[in-house]
Amino acid sequence: MQESAKQSWDISSKERAIFSIIVMTGAFMAILDTTVVDVIVPKLTGPLSTDMYGVQWIITSYMIAAAIALLITEYLIKKFGAKYIFIAGVALFTAFSFMCGMSDTLSFIIFARVFQGTGEALIMVTSHIMIFSYFPPKKQGLAMGIYGLGVSFAPALGPTIGGYLTEYYNWRMVFFINVPVGLLLTISGLMFLPKDLNLKKINFNFLSFFWISVGTISILIMLSKGQQRGWMNDSLIGILFFTSIIGYLIYILSEMYSKHTLIDFSLFKNPTFTNGILIYFFILGFGMYQYFYLLPVYYEHIKMLPTLDAGISVFVFAVFIGIFSPIAGILSDKLGAKNVVLMATIVYVLTSFFILPTLNYYTPLVQAQLLTIPFGIGMGLFFAPVTVLLLQNAPKEKGELAIVLMDYVRFVGGSFGTALATNNMEYFKNLNFLHMNELQNSQFVMQYIQNFKDFLGISSDLAYASFGRYETFMSYNYGFSSVFASAAIWGAIGSVFTALLFVKFKPIKEKN
């Protein structure tokens, strides 16, 4: 009888620890950089001689490059192996982090960010599938809990690190700090990570890749620039919208009539996998990503905290993401992934509907920090079981594709979520401003401004301008609770797909 083939998890505990630390550090570095850069972007208008609309391309270019690179990652892993694609991703990310730090012009930093984003996509898919493969099936929940500790914790830690580096050093350090870490990871990866044993020669559908890239690029630019240019009032936004639809439609036609598809949609014949992707899309992308975007804005613009203090306030709930991620992984192994997904969904939905909308300017800072802790717990419980659920319901040879789909919906869903949050902030601010003016007694307001002017000894114009700014701020403050509540709706939609995990569906049979 032949000896059974060696499995990827047939390694010593020491090797498992070394391999896991290497790949998790790579993922942590890549994800952390995303939110750290978000903090410094507004401060780059002067150094790069541009305006706020110009520096937004620093984020948009990175996001687009990463989303497109995801689509080719499965092919690269099958052809060259996860180890070498991970190392290539780290090397690319590191080299172009250095180039970003050396940039003196907007065009050059955008160029560098494209390649940095490509590196991030290679790192995220390979690190995800590699750490999953290092643990036996009974401990794969723990593996995703450890991985989630980095992936979920890093975005929340970004504002703190970004605020510290910009306050005590300068914006270039945000990029330069990746260089020694990346060099160490590249060397240790070459030395320690195991080679892939089962490489495959597969065909790549360039036509499908081209058209899905057209659709992806168009929709991400549209979501990034929609609020700035005016959603319904700008011809470019309309062109991008129709281009994205055309791109996706031609992509679907290409897949239908191609012998070798870019994405194997047979994965979605498994109802559990389909529900898992939709949970990831709505709860993480549309919901949680809105709060990741909104909470730093709340601390900086409503509570009026400096960037570093705002980052420290965000760090409070980030600690609980870090604590509960491995706990969620252990619980997934013991109770089953779908039961832990249900727990995470309940905690998150209750928090988003009943706790976060209570935050406003008058909420004491310590109380505000404490009220965000349940959000950190919900997010900590979320990542590991959803990932385990998806990977355990995908064929082993399709694990890379499952991760690609997860990360793709994370990018697109997160872009939708951020666009919705930005649009809602403006909408509810204006709505509350109008309501405040409708309820005001004009004679009382005039008398108040007159008293204010006399008390401070200032001109009438300055008194009116000061009152106008106060009105704008308070409309922004009161509007924020509505923005938080609107974000909660997407968690409620996602909870429908969580409930469907417990419904038994008849398996879809293949036609002969």
GISULLIN-V343035 format. One record per residue. N is the residue number from 1. PHI is phi in radians with two decimals (999 if undefined). NEAR is the number of other C-alpha atoms within 8 Angstrom. D_FIRST is the distance of its C-alpha to the first C-alpha in Angstrom with 1 decimal. Layout:
n->N phi->PHI near->NEAR d_first->D_FIRST
n->N phi->PHI near->NEAR d_first->D_FIRST
//
This chain:
n->1 phi->999 near->2 d_first->0.0
n->2 phi->-1.27 near->3 d_first->3.8
n->3 phi->-1.23 near->4 d_first->6.5
n->4 phi->-1.07 near->4 d_first->8.9
n->5 phi->-1.10 near->4 d_first->11.9
n->6 phi->-1.21 near->5 d_first->14.9
n->7 phi->-1.60 near->5 d_first->17.6
n->8 phi->-1.12 near->8 d_first->21.3
n->9 phi->-1.59 near->8 d_first->22.2
n->10 phi->-1.40 near->8 d_first->19.9
n->11 phi->-2.38 near->8 d_first->23.0
n->12 phi->-1.31 near->6 d_first->25.4
n->13 phi->-1.08 near->6 d_first->28.5
n->14 phi->-1.13 near->6 d_first->30.7
n->15 phi->-1.11 near->8 d_first->29.0
n->16 phi->-1.05 near->11 d_first->29.1
n->17 phi->-1.14 near->8 d_first->32.8
n->18 phi->-1.12 near->9 d_first->33.7
n->19 phi->-1.07 near->12 d_first->32.0
n->20 phi->-1.15 near->10 d_first->33.6
n->21 phi->-1.09 near->8 d_first->37.0
n->22 phi->-1.09 near->11 d_first->37.0
n->23 phi->-1.26 near->11 d_first->36.2
n->24 phi->-1.23 near->12 d_first->38.4
n->25 phi->-1.12 near->10 d_first->41.3
n->26 phi->-1.09 near->13 d_first->41.1
n->27 phi->-1.15 near->14 d_first->41.2
n->28 phi->-1.07 near->11 d_first->44.0
n->29 phi->-1.08 near->10 d_first->46.0
n->30 phi->-1.16 near->12 d_first->45.8
n->31 phi->-1.22 near->12 d_first->46.7
n->32 phi->-1.03 near->12 d_first->49.4
n->33 phi->-1.05 near->11 d_first->51.1
n->34 phi->-1.06 near->10 d_first->51.7
n->35 phi->-1.39 near->13 d_first->53.9
n->36 phi->-1.11 near->14 d_first->55.5
n->37 phi->-1.15 near->11 d_first->56.8
n->38 phi->-0.97 near->8 d_first->58.1
n->39 phi->-1.23 near->12 d_first->60.4
n->40 phi->-1.53 near->12 d_first->61.8
n->41 phi->-0.93 near->11 d_first->62.4
n->42 phi->-1.08 near->8 d_first->65.9
n->43 phi->-1.54 near->7 d_first->66.9
n->44 phi->-1.66 near->11 d_first->66.1
n->45 phi->-1.07 near->13 d_first->69.1
n->46 phi->-1.24 near->7 d_first->71.3
n->47 phi->-1.00 near->6 d_first->69.1
n->48 phi->-1.79 near->9 d_first->67.9
n->49 phi->0.91 near->8 d_first->71.3
n->50 phi->-2.54 near->10 d_first->70.2
n->51 phi->-1.97 near->7 d_first->70.5
n->52 phi->-1.11 near->8 d_first->68.2
n->53 phi->-1.18 near->7 d_first->67.2
n->54 phi->-1.19 near->10 d_first->66.2
n->55 phi->-1.22 near->14 d_first->64.1
n->56 phi->-1.07 near->9 d_first->62.2
n->57 phi->-1.17 near->9 d_first->60.5
n->58 phi->-1.11 near->12 d_first->58.8
n->59 phi->-1.40 near->10 d_first->56.8
n->60 phi->-1.09 near->11 d_first->56.6
n->61 phi->-1.09 near->12 d_first->55.3
n->62 phi->-1.12 near->15 d_first->52.5
n->63 phi->-1.08 near->11 d_first->51.5
n->64 phi->-1.14 near->14 d_first->51.5
n->65 phi->-1.07 near->12 d_first->49.5
n->66 phi->-1.14 near->14 d_first->46.8
n->67 phi->-1.11 near->13 d_first->46.6
n->68 phi->-1.23 near->12 d_first->46.3
n->69 phi->-1.11 near->11 d_first->43.8
n->70 phi->-0.94 near->15 d_first->41.5
n->71 phi->-1.21 near->10 d_first->41.1
n->72 phi->-1.81 near->9 d_first->39.6
n->73 phi->-1.17 near->12 d_first->37.3
n->74 phi->-1.03 near->11 d_first->34.3
n->75 phi->-1.04 near->9 d_first->34.5
n->76 phi->-1.14 near->10 d_first->34.9
n->77 phi->-1.14 near->12 d_first->32.0
n->78 phi->-1.09 near->12 d_first->29.6
n->79 phi->-1.44 near->10 d_first->31.1
n->80 phi->-1.98 near->9 d_first->31.6
n->81 phi->1.71 near->12 d_first->29.6
n->82 phi->-1.11 near->12 d_first->31.0
n->83 phi->-1.00 near->12 d_first->31.7
n->84 phi->-1.30 near->8 d_first->34.0
n->85 phi->-1.27 near->14 d_first->35.8
n->86 phi->-1.07 near->12 d_first->36.4
n->87 phi->-1.11 near->13 d_first->37.9
n->88 phi->-1.09 near->10 d_first->39.9
n->89 phi->-1.09 near->14 d_first->41.2
n->90 phi->-1.11 near->15 d_first->42.3
n->91 phi->-1.10 near->12 d_first->43.9
n->92 phi->-1.12 near->12 d_first->45.7
n->93 phi->-1.08 near->16 d_first->46.9
n->94 phi->-1.18 near->13 d_first->48.1
n->95 phi->-1.05 near->9 d_first->49.9
n->96 phi->-1.48 near->12 d_first->51.8
n->97 phi->-1.14 near->15 d_first->52.5
n->98 phi->-1.08 near->12 d_first->54.5
n->99 phi->-1.11 near->10 d_first->56.1
n->100 phi->-1.07 near->13 d_first->57.1
n->101 phi->-1.12 near->12 d_first->58.7
n->102 phi->-1.53 near->7 d_first->60.7
n->103 phi->-1.18 near->9 d_first->62.0
n->104 phi->-2.14 near->8 d_first->65.7
n->105 phi->-2.26 near->8 d_first->65.8
n->106 phi->-1.10 near->12 d_first->64.4
n->107 phi->-1.08 near->6 d_first->63.0
n->108 phi->-1.24 near->10 d_first->61.0
n->109 phi->-1.21 near->13 d_first->59.5
n->110 phi->-1.12 near->12 d_first->58.5
n->111 phi->-1.00 near->8 d_first->56.8
n->112 phi->-1.17 near->12 d_first->54.9
n->113 phi->-1.17 near->14 d_first->53.9
n->114 phi->-1.04 near->13 d_first->52.3
n->115 phi->-1.30 near->13 d_first->49.8
n->116 phi->-1.13 near->14 d_first->49.5
n->117 phi->-1.13 near->15 d_first->48.5
n->118 phi->-1.08 near->17 d_first->46.0
n->119 phi->-1.07 near->15 d_first->44.4
n->120 phi->-1.08 near->15 d_first->44.4
n->121 phi->-1.08 near->14 d_first->42.5
n->122 phi->-1.11 near->15 d_first->39.7
n->123 phi->-1.15 near->16 d_first->39.5
n->124 phi->-1.13 near->11 d_first->39.5
n->125 phi->-1.20 near->14 d_first->36.6
n->126 phi->-1.18 near->14 d_first->34.3
n->127 phi->-1.11 near->13 d_first->35.1
n->128 phi->-1.09 near->10 d_first->34.5
n->129 phi->-1.27 near->11 d_first->31.1
n->130 phi->-1.20 near->10 d_first->30.1
n->131 phi->-1.16 near->15 d_first->31.1
n->132 phi->-1.12 near->10 d_first->29.4
n->133 phi->-1.34 near->9 d_first->26.1
n->134 phi->-1.40 near->13 d_first->26.4
n->135 phi->-2.00 near->13 d_first->26.4
n->136 phi->-1.15 near->9 d_first->23.7
n->137 phi->-0.89 near->5 d_first->24.6
n->138 phi->-1.29 near->7 d_first->26.4
n->139 phi->-2.12 near->10 d_first->28.7
n->140 phi->-1.27 near->13 d_first->29.4
n->141 phi->-1.13 near->17 d_first->32.8
n->142 phi->-1.05 near->15 d_first->33.6
n->143 phi->-1.02 near->12 d_first->32.5
n->144 phi->-1.28 near->17 d_first->35.0
n->145 phi->-1.17 near->17 d_first->37.6
n->146 phi->-1.14 near->11 d_first->37.5
n->147 phi->-1.13 near->12 d_first->37.7
n->148 phi->-1.11 near->15 d_first->40.4
n->149 phi->-0.97 near->14 d_first->42.3
n->150 phi->-1.42 near->13 d_first->42.9
n->151 phi->-1.21 near->11 d_first->43.2
n->152 phi->-1.50 near->14 d_first->45.5
n->153 phi->-1.32 near->13 d_first->47.4
n->154 phi->-1.05 near->12 d_first->48.2
n->155 phi->-1.07 near->14 d_first->50.4
n->156 phi->-1.31 near->13 d_first->52.5
n->157 phi->-1.38 near->13 d_first->52.9
n->158 phi->-0.93 near->15 d_first->54.1
n->159 phi->-1.03 near->18 d_first->57.7
n->160 phi->-1.17 near->15 d_first->58.1
n->161 phi->-1.18 near->11 d_first->56.8
n->162 phi->-1.06 near->16 d_first->58.6
n->163 phi->-1.12 near->14 d_first->61.8
n->164 phi->-1.15 near->10 d_first->61.6
n->165 phi->-1.13 near->12 d_first->60.9
n->166 phi->-1.30 near->12 d_first->63.7
n->167 phi->-1.37 near->8 d_first->66.2
n->168 phi->-1.84 near->6 d_first->65.7
n->169 phi->-2.21 near->8 d_first->64.5
n->170 phi->-2.69 near->9 d_first->64.5
n->171 phi->-1.10 near->12 d_first->62.5
n->172 phi->-1.14 near->9 d_first->60.8
n->173 phi->-1.12 near->11 d_first->59.0
n->174 phi->-1.01 near->15 d_first->57.0
n->175 phi->-1.57 near->13 d_first->55.2
n->176 phi->-1.14 near->11 d_first->55.4
n->177 phi->-1.13 near->8 d_first->53.6
n->178 phi->-1.30 near->12 d_first->50.4
n->179 phi->-1.14 near->12 d_first->50.6
n->180 phi->-1.09 near->8 d_first->49.6
n->181 phi->-1.12 near->8 d_first->46.9
n->182 phi->-1.11 near->13 d_first->45.5
n->183 phi->-1.10 near->10 d_first->45.6
n->184 phi->-1.10 near->8 d_first->43.8
n->185 phi->-1.15 near->13 d_first->41.1
n->186 phi->-1.07 near->11 d_first->40.6
n->187 phi->-1.16 near->8 d_first->40.2
n->188 phi->-1.15 near->10 d_first->38.0
n->189 phi->-1.10 near->11 d_first->35.8
n->190 phi->-1.10 near->8 d_first->35.4
n->191 phi->-1.38 near->6 d_first->34.6
n->192 phi->-1.94 near->8 d_first->32.3
n->193 phi->-1.14 near->9 d_first->30.7
n->194 phi->-1.30 near->5 d_first->27.1
n->195 phi->-1.35 near->7 d_first->26.6
n->196 phi->-1.34 near->8 d_first->25.1
n->197 phi->-1.65 near->4 d_first->21.7
n->198 phi->-2.07 near->4 d_first->22.0
n->199 phi->-1.39 near->9 d_first->25.4
n->200 phi->-2.29 near->6 d_first->26.5
n->201 phi->-1.72 near->6 d_first->29.4
n->202 phi->-2.15 near->7 d_first->31.4
n->203 phi->-1.50 near->5 d_first->34.9
n->204 phi->-1.99 near->8 d_first->37.8
n->205 phi->-1.55 near->9 d_first->40.6
n->206 phi->-1.18 near->6 d_first->43.6
n->207 phi->-1.16 near->8 d_first->46.1
n->208 phi->-1.10 near->13 d_first->44.7
n->209 phi->-1.05 near->12 d_first->44.5
n->210 phi->-1.08 near->8 d_first->48.1
n->211 phi->-1.30 near->12 d_first->49.5
n->212 phi->-1.24 near->11 d_first->47.7
n->213 phi->-1.17 near->10 d_first->48.9
n->214 phi->-1.04 near->12 d_first->52.5
n->215 phi->-1.10 near->14 d_first->52.2
n->216 phi->-1.17 near->12 d_first->50.8
n->217 phi->-1.05 near->11 d_first->53.4
n->218 phi->-1.11 near->12 d_first->56.2
n->219 phi->-1.27 near->11 d_first->55.4
n->220 phi->-1.23 near->13 d_first->54.8
n->221 phi->-1.15 near->11 d_first->58.1
n->222 phi->-1.03 near->11 d_first->59.9
n->223 phi->-1.20 near->11 d_first->58.7
n->224 phi->-1.26 near->10 d_first->59.6
n->225 phi->-1.85 near->9 d_first->63.1
n->226 phi->-1.04 near->11 d_first->64.1
n->227 phi->-1.16 near->11 d_first->66.0
n->228 phi->-1.10 near->6 d_first->67.7
n->229 phi->-1.63 near->9 d_first->68.9
n->230 phi->1.65 near->9 d_first->69.5
n->231 phi->-0.99 near->8 d_first->67.0
n->232 phi->-1.77 near->6 d_first->69.3
n->233 phi->-2.02 near->6 d_first->71.9
n->234 phi->-2.25 near->9 d_first->70.2
n->235 phi->-1.17 near->6 d_first->69.3
n->236 phi->-1.09 near->6 d_first->66.5
n->237 phi->-1.08 near->14 d_first->64.6
n->238 phi->-1.11 near->9 d_first->65.1
n->239 phi->-1.09 near->8 d_first->63.8
n->240 phi->-1.11 near->12 d_first->60.7
n->241 phi->-1.09 near->11 d_first->60.1
n->242 phi->-1.21 near->8 d_first->60.3
n->243 phi->-1.13 near->11 d_first->58.3
n->244 phi->-1.13 near->14 d_first->55.5
n->245 phi->-1.10 near->9 d_first->55.6
n->246 phi->-1.09 near->9 d_first->55.7
n->247 phi->-1.03 near->13 d_first->52.8
n->248 phi->-1.19 near->12 d_first->50.5
n->249 phi->-1.16 near->8 d_first->51.6
n->250 phi->-1.18 near->9 d_first->50.9
n->251 phi->-1.04 near->13 d_first->47.6
n->252 phi->-1.08 near->9 d_first->46.7
n->253 phi->-1.09 near->8 d_first->47.9
n->254 phi->-1.07 near->10 d_first->45.9
n->255 phi->-1.17 near->12 d_first->42.7
n->256 phi->-1.15 near->6 d_first->43.5
n->257 phi->-1.90 near->6 d_first->44.0
n->258 phi->-1.71 near->7 d_first->41.4
n->259 phi->-1.26 near->4 d_first->38.2
n->260 phi->-2.07 near->8 d_first->36.6
n->261 phi->-1.45 near->10 d_first->37.9
n->262 phi->-1.30 near->9 d_first->38.6
n->263 phi->-2.15 near->6 d_first->37.6
n->264 phi->-1.49 near->7 d_first->35.1
n->265 phi->-1.36 near->6 d_first->37.2
n->266 phi->-1.13 near->6 d_first->34.6
n->267 phi->-0.99 near->9 d_first->33.9
n->268 phi->-1.39 near->8 d_first->37.2
n->269 phi->-1.27 near->10 d_first->36.1
n->270 phi->-1.52 near->11 d_first->34.7
n->271 phi->-1.03 near->9 d_first->37.9
n->272 phi->-1.14 near->10 d_first->36.7
n->273 phi->-1.11 near->14 d_first->36.1
n->274 phi->-1.05 near->11 d_first->39.5
n->275 phi->-1.10 near->12 d_first->41.3
n->276 phi->-1.07 near->13 d_first->39.7
n->277 phi->-1.12 near->12 d_first->41.0
n->278 phi->-1.19 near->10 d_first->44.4
n->279 phi->-1.08 near->13 d_first->44.6
n->280 phi->-1.09 near->14 d_first->43.9
n->281 phi->-1.16 near->13 d_first->46.5
n->282 phi->-1.45 near->14 d_first->49.3
n->283 phi->-1.29 near->14 d_first->48.9
n->284 phi->-1.37 near->13 d_first->47.9
n->285 phi->-1.18 near->19 d_first->49.4
n->286 phi->-1.35 near->17 d_first->52.6
n->287 phi->-1.72 near->15 d_first->53.1
n->288 phi->-1.07 near->10 d_first->51.9
n->289 phi->-1.16 near->12 d_first->52.6
n->290 phi->-1.11 near->15 d_first->56.2
n->291 phi->-1.22 near->10 d_first->56.6
n->292 phi->-1.02 near->10 d_first->55.1
n->293 phi->-1.35 near->10 d_first->57.8
n->294 phi->-1.36 near->10 d_first->60.6
n->295 phi->-1.12 near->9 d_first->60.4
n->296 phi->-1.07 near->12 d_first->61.2
n->297 phi->-1.12 near->9 d_first->64.0
n->298 phi->-1.03 near->10 d_first->65.2
n->299 phi->-1.16 near->12 d_first->65.5
n->300 phi->-1.39 near->12 d_first->67.1
n->301 phi->-1.80 near->8 d_first->69.4
n->302 phi->-1.74 near->12 d_first->70.2
n->303 phi->-1.48 near->10 d_first->70.1
n->304 phi->1.07 near->7 d_first->71.4
n->305 phi->-1.53 near->10 d_first->69.1
n->306 phi->-1.07 near->7 d_first->68.6
n->307 phi->-0.96 near->11 d_first->65.2
n->308 phi->-1.14 near->14 d_first->63.8
n->309 phi->-1.15 near->10 d_first->65.0
n->310 phi->-1.11 near->14 d_first->63.5
n->311 phi->-1.09 near->16 d_first->60.2
n->312 phi->-1.14 near->10 d_first->60.4
n->313 phi->-1.13 near->10 d_first->61.1
n->314 phi->-1.14 near->15 d_first->58.0
n->315 phi->-1.07 near->11 d_first->56.0
n->316 phi->-1.02 near->12 d_first->56.9
n->317 phi->-1.36 near->17 d_first->54.7
n->318 phi->-1.12 near->12 d_first->52.1
n->319 phi->-1.01 near->10 d_first->51.4
n->320 phi->-1.32 near->12 d_first->50.3
n->321 phi->-1.07 near->17 d_first->48.0
n->322 phi->-1.11 near->14 d_first->46.3
n->323 phi->-1.23 near->10 d_first->46.3
n->324 phi->-1.51 near->11 d_first->44.9
n->325 phi->-1.10 near->18 d_first->42.2
n->326 phi->-1.16 near->15 d_first->39.7
n->327 phi->-1.07 near->11 d_first->40.9
n->328 phi->-1.08 near->17 d_first->40.2
n->329 phi->-1.12 near->17 d_first->36.6
n->330 phi->-1.13 near->12 d_first->36.1
n->331 phi->-1.10 near->12 d_first->37.7
n->332 phi->-1.10 near->17 d_first->35.5
n->333 phi->-1.21 near->13 d_first->32.4
n->334 phi->-1.55 near->6 d_first->34.2
n->335 phi->-1.80 near->8 d_first->36.3
n->336 phi->1.75 near->9 d_first->34.7
n->337 phi->-1.08 near->14 d_first->35.9
n->338 phi->-1.17 near->12 d_first->38.3
n->339 phi->-1.20 near->9 d_first->40.2
n->340 phi->-1.29 near->15 d_first->40.8
n->341 phi->-1.03 near->13 d_first->41.9
n->342 phi->-1.08 near->10 d_first->44.4
n->343 phi->-1.03 near->9 d_first->45.7
n->344 phi->-1.08 near->13 d_first->46.2
n->345 phi->-1.11 near->13 d_first->47.9
n->346 phi->-1.08 near->8 d_first->50.3
n->347 phi->-1.08 near->12 d_first->51.3
n->348 phi->-1.16 near->13 d_first->51.8
n->349 phi->-1.13 near->12 d_first->53.8
n->350 phi->-1.09 near->9 d_first->56.0
n->351 phi->-1.12 near->11 d_first->56.6
n->352 phi->-1.24 near->15 d_first->57.4
n->353 phi->-1.53 near->10 d_first->59.8
n->354 phi->-2.00 near->8 d_first->61.6
n->355 phi->-1.98 near->11 d_first->61.4
n->356 phi->-1.08 near->13 d_first->61.3
n->357 phi->-1.14 near->13 d_first->64.2
n->358 phi->-1.43 near->7 d_first->66.5
n->359 phi->-1.27 near->11 d_first->66.4
n->360 phi->-2.73 near->11 d_first->69.6
n->361 phi->-1.05 near->8 d_first->72.1
n->362 phi->-1.43 near->5 d_first->73.6
n->363 phi->-1.19 near->8 d_first->70.3
n->364 phi->-0.98 near->7 d_first->70.4
n->365 phi->-1.00 near->7 d_first->67.9
n->366 phi->-1.08 near->6 d_first->66.0
n->367 phi->-1.10 near->8 d_first->65.9
n->368 phi->-1.07 near->10 d_first->64.5
n->369 phi->-1.11 near->12 d_first->61.8
n->370 phi->-1.16 near->9 d_first->60.9
n->371 phi->-1.21 near->9 d_first->60.9
n->372 phi->-1.51 near->12 d_first->58.2
n->373 phi->-1.06 near->11 d_first->55.8
n->374 phi->-1.01 near->11 d_first->54.4
n->375 phi->-1.09 near->12 d_first->53.7
n->376 phi->-1.07 near->13 d_first->51.6
n->377 phi->-1.13 near->14 d_first->49.8
n->378 phi->-1.05 near->13 d_first->49.1
n->379 phi->-1.24 near->13 d_first->47.8
n->380 phi->-1.08 near->17 d_first->45.6
n->381 phi->-1.34 near->17 d_first->44.0
n->382 phi->-1.45 near->14 d_first->43.5
n->383 phi->-1.12 near->13 d_first->41.4
n->384 phi->-1.06 near->18 d_first->38.1
n->385 phi->-1.16 near->18 d_first->37.5
n->386 phi->-1.14 near->13 d_first->38.5
n->387 phi->-1.12 near->9 d_first->36.1
n->388 phi->-1.05 near->13 d_first->33.2
n->389 phi->-0.98 near->13 d_first->34.3
n->390 phi->-1.21 near->13 d_first->34.2
n->391 phi->-1.24 near->12 d_first->30.9
n->392 phi->-1.32 near->7 d_first->29.1
n->393 phi->-1.85 near->9 d_first->30.5
n->394 phi->-2.06 near->11 d_first->29.6
n->395 phi->-0.97 near->8 d_first->26.3
n->396 phi->-0.97 near->6 d_first->24.5
n->397 phi->-1.28 near->5 d_first->25.2
n->398 phi->-1.89 near->8 d_first->28.9
n->399 phi->-1.06 near->11 d_first->29.4
n->400 phi->-1.10 near->12 d_first->31.6
n->401 phi->-1.15 near->10 d_first->33.7
n->402 phi->-1.05 near->11 d_first->34.2
n->403 phi->-1.17 near->12 d_first->35.5
n->404 phi->-1.02 near->13 d_first->37.8
n->405 phi->-1.11 near->9 d_first->39.2
n->406 phi->-1.05 near->10 d_first->39.8
n->407 phi->-1.21 near->11 d_first->41.6
n->408 phi->-1.15 near->11 d_first->43.5
n->409 phi->-1.20 near->13 d_first->44.9
n->410 phi->-1.13 near->12 d_first->45.7
n->411 phi->-1.15 near->11 d_first->47.9
n->412 phi->-1.21 near->11 d_first->49.6
n->413 phi->-1.09 near->13 d_first->50.0
n->414 phi->-1.12 near->14 d_first->51.3
n->415 phi->-1.17 near->12 d_first->53.7
n->416 phi->-1.07 near->11 d_first->55.0
n->417 phi->-1.06 near->13 d_first->55.3
n->418 phi->-1.14 near->12 d_first->57.3
n->419 phi->-1.11 near->12 d_first->59.5
n->420 phi->-1.10 near->9 d_first->60.2
n->421 phi->-1.10 near->13 d_first->61.1
n->422 phi->-1.10 near->9 d_first->63.4
n->423 phi->-1.12 near->9 d_first->65.1
n->424 phi->-1.18 near->10 d_first->65.5
n->425 phi->-1.03 near->12 d_first->67.1
n->426 phi->-1.20 near->8 d_first->69.7
n->427 phi->-1.09 near->8 d_first->70.2
n->428 phi->-1.26 near->14 d_first->70.7
n->429 phi->-1.12 near->15 d_first->72.8
n->430 phi->-1.13 near->9 d_first->75.2
n->431 phi->-1.09 near->10 d_first->75.2
n->432 phi->-1.20 near->12 d_first->76.1
n->433 phi->-1.09 near->11 d_first->78.7
n->434 phi->-1.13 near->8 d_first->80.4
n->435 phi->-1.12 near->8 d_first->80.3
n->436 phi->-1.08 near->10 d_first->81.8
n->437 phi->-1.20 near->7 d_first->84.7
n->438 phi->-1.16 near->6 d_first->85.3
n->439 phi->-1.52 near->6 d_first->85.7
n->440 phi->-1.30 near->8 d_first->88.0
n->441 phi->-1.54 near->6 d_first->91.7
n->442 phi->-1.04 near->6 d_first->93.1
n->443 phi->-1.15 near->6 d_first->96.3
n->444 phi->-1.12 near->8 d_first->94.4
n->445 phi->-1.09 near->9 d_first->92.0
n->446 phi->-1.06 near->8 d_first->95.0
n->447 phi->-1.14 near->8 d_first->96.7
n->448 phi->-1.09 near->8 d_first->93.6
n->449 phi->-1.12 near->11 d_first->93.2
n->450 phi->-1.10 near->10 d_first->96.9
n->451 phi->-1.11 near->8 d_first->96.6
n->452 phi->-1.10 near->9 d_first->93.5
n->453 phi->-1.11 near->12 d_first->95.4
n->454 phi->-1.17 near->8 d_first->98.4
n->455 phi->-1.12 near->6 d_first->96.5
n->456 phi->-1.59 near->6 d_first->94.6
n->457 phi->1.19 near->6 d_first->97.5
n->458 phi->-1.99 near->8 d_first->95.4
n->459 phi->-1.29 near->7 d_first->96.2
n->460 phi->-1.09 near->8 d_first->95.7
n->461 phi->-1.05 near->6 d_first->93.1
n->462 phi->-1.18 near->8 d_first->91.0
n->463 phi->-1.12 near->13 d_first->91.3
n->464 phi->-1.13 near->9 d_first->90.2
n->465 phi->-1.13 near->8 d_first->87.3
n->466 phi->-1.14 near->8 d_first->86.2
n->467 phi->-1.14 near->9 d_first->86.3
n->468 phi->-1.09 near->8 d_first->84.4
n->469 phi->-1.16 near->8 d_first->81.6
n->470 phi->-1.10 near->8 d_first->81.5
n->471 phi->-1.04 near->10 d_first->81.2
n->472 phi->-1.08 near->10 d_first->78.4
n->473 phi->-1.09 near->9 d_first->76.5
n->474 phi->-1.19 near->8 d_first->77.0
n->475 phi->-1.18 near->15 d_first->75.9
n->476 phi->-1.14 near->13 d_first->72.7
n->477 phi->-1.09 near->12 d_first->72.3
n->478 phi->-1.20 near->11 d_first->72.7
n->479 phi->-1.19 near->13 d_first->70.6
n->480 phi->-1.11 near->15 d_first->67.6
n->481 phi->-1.10 near->13 d_first->67.1
n->482 phi->-1.22 near->10 d_first->66.9
n->483 phi->-1.13 near->13 d_first->64.4
n->484 phi->-1.06 near->13 d_first->62.2
n->485 phi->-1.15 near->12 d_first->62.5
n->486 phi->-1.13 near->9 d_first->61.8
n->487 phi->-1.12 near->14 d_first->58.5
n->488 phi->-1.14 near->12 d_first->57.5
n->489 phi->-1.02 near->9 d_first->57.6
n->490 phi->-1.20 near->12 d_first->54.5
n->491 phi->-1.15 near->16 d_first->52.6
n->492 phi->-1.14 near->9 d_first->53.9
n->493 phi->-1.10 near->10 d_first->52.6
n->494 phi->-1.09 near->14 d_first->49.1
n->495 phi->-1.16 near->12 d_first->49.2
n->496 phi->-1.08 near->8 d_first->49.2
n->497 phi->-1.28 near->12 d_first->45.7
n->498 phi->-1.13 near->15 d_first->44.6
n->499 phi->-1.09 near->9 d_first->45.9
n->500 phi->-1.18 near->8 d_first->44.0
n->501 phi->-1.07 near->11 d_first->40.7
n->502 phi->-1.71 near->6 d_first->41.3
n->503 phi->-1.71 near->6 d_first->42.1
n->504 phi->-1.50 near->5 d_first->39.4
n->505 phi->-1.89 near->5 d_first->39.3
n->506 phi->-1.27 near->4 d_first->37.8
n->507 phi->-1.12 near->6 d_first->35.0
n->508 phi->-1.43 near->6 d_first->36.2
n->509 phi->-1.48 near->4 d_first->34.4
n->510 phi->-1.24 near->4 d_first->33.8
n->511 phi->-1.42 near->3 d_first->36.0
n->512 phi->-1.25 near->2 d_first->34.6
//
